[in-house]
Amino acid sequence: MSTSAYKVSGMTCSGCVGKVKTEIGKVAGVSSVDIELATGRVTVTSDGLLDEAEIRNVVEEAGYEVVAV
């Protein structure tokens, strides 16, 4: 099991959180996604190592930006 943390900008409400959580949750191997709206911190737990570029892509496709890892 592996855990990765990201900082995502642009999330302003629980709807934003839900959208990002849903999109990241679709990535193969992801077992859970926890998001702190106030800080933009996204913690992803997965079965193995994740492709960071894929996480960035799904976040961007949802309309947000990964600003730090």
C-alpha beads as a LAMMPS data file, in Angstrom:
LAMMPS data file: protein, C-alpha beads

69 atoms
68 bonds

1 atom types
1 bond types

-500.0 500.0 xlo xhi
-500.0 500.0 ylo yhi
-500.0 500.0 zlo zhi

Masses

1 110.0

Atoms # bond

1 1 1 0.000 0.000 0.000
2 1 1 1.265 3.454 -0.903
3 1 1 0.169 6.974 0.070
4 1 1 0.788 10.127 -1.964
5 1 1 -0.107 13.724 -1.117
6 1 1 -0.834 16.585 -3.501
7 1 1 -1.893 20.211 -3.159
8 1 1 -4.696 21.116 -5.535
9 1 1 -5.771 24.687 -6.244
10 1 1 -9.149 25.931 -7.383
11 1 1 -11.408 23.891 -5.101
12 1 1 -13.848 26.239 -3.378
13 1 1 -16.731 24.050 -2.194
14 1 1 -17.814 20.522 -1.368
15 1 1 -18.927 20.062 -4.979
16 1 1 -15.359 20.711 -6.125
17 1 1 -14.062 18.223 -3.580
18 1 1 -16.531 15.617 -4.801
19 1 1 -15.540 16.125 -8.421
20 1 1 -11.799 15.786 -7.720
21 1 1 -12.371 12.798 -5.443
22 1 1 -14.462 11.025 -8.071
23 1 1 -11.970 11.600 -10.880
24 1 1 -8.922 10.500 -8.868
25 1 1 -10.900 7.506 -7.609
26 1 1 -11.247 6.283 -11.211
27 1 1 -7.457 5.879 -11.575
28 1 1 -6.438 2.224 -11.560
29 1 1 -5.065 1.103 -8.210
30 1 1 -6.510 3.953 -6.130
31 1 1 -8.185 2.605 -2.996
32 1 1 -9.094 5.886 -1.243
33 1 1 -8.969 9.656 -1.665
34 1 1 -9.137 12.115 1.246
35 1 1 -9.386 15.852 0.638
36 1 1 -9.064 18.793 3.030
37 1 1 -10.906 21.662 1.339
38 1 1 -9.383 24.407 3.523
39 1 1 -5.798 23.503 2.592
40 1 1 -6.304 21.861 -0.800
41 1 1 -4.422 18.803 0.456
42 1 1 -5.341 15.603 -1.376
43 1 1 -4.129 12.299 0.066
44 1 1 -4.351 9.291 -2.224
45 1 1 -3.942 5.731 -0.989
46 1 1 -3.251 3.079 -3.596
47 1 1 -2.356 -0.567 -3.970
48 1 1 1.013 0.355 -5.467
49 1 1 2.931 3.297 -6.875
50 1 1 0.825 5.743 -8.859
51 1 1 1.740 7.539 -12.046
52 1 1 1.977 11.148 -10.863
53 1 1 1.356 12.421 -14.404
54 1 1 -1.931 10.498 -14.535
55 1 1 -3.086 12.060 -11.259
56 1 1 -2.184 15.523 -12.581
57 1 1 -4.070 14.821 -15.810
58 1 1 -7.318 13.725 -14.144
59 1 1 -7.202 16.713 -11.770
60 1 1 -6.674 19.080 -14.720
61 1 1 -9.464 17.404 -16.703
62 1 1 -11.747 18.072 -13.722
63 1 1 -10.843 21.774 -13.985
64 1 1 -8.286 22.117 -11.160
65 1 1 -4.508 22.218 -10.852
66 1 1 -1.957 20.218 -8.875
67 1 1 0.369 22.924 -7.545
68 1 1 2.611 20.824 -5.301
69 1 1 3.418 17.228 -4.512

Bonds

1 1 1 2
2 1 2 3
3 1 3 4
4 1 4 5
5 1 5 6
6 1 6 7
7 1 7 8
8 1 8 9
9 1 9 10
10 1 10 11
11 1 11 12
12 1 12 13
13 1 13 14
14 1 14 15
15 1 15 16
16 1 16 17
17 1 17 18
18 1 18 19
19 1 19 20
20 1 20 21
21 1 21 22
22 1 22 23
23 1 23 24
24 1 24 25
25 1 25 26
26 1 26 27
27 1 27 28
28 1 28 29
29 1 29 30
30 1 30 31
31 1 31 32
32 1 32 33
33 1 33 34
34 1 34 35
35 1 35 36
36 1 36 37
37 1 37 38
38 1 38 39
39 1 39 40
40 1 40 41
41 1 41 42
42 1 42 43
43 1 43 44
44 1 44 45
45 1 45 46
46 1 46 47
47 1 47 48
48 1 48 49
49 1 49 50
50 1 50 51
51 1 51 52
52 1 52 53
53 1 53 54
54 1 54 55
55 1 55 56
56 1 56 57
57 1 57 58
58 1 58 59
59 1 59 60
60 1 60 61
61 1 61 62
62 1 62 63
63 1 63 64
64 1 64 65
65 1 65 66
66 1 66 67
67 1 67 68
68 1 68 69
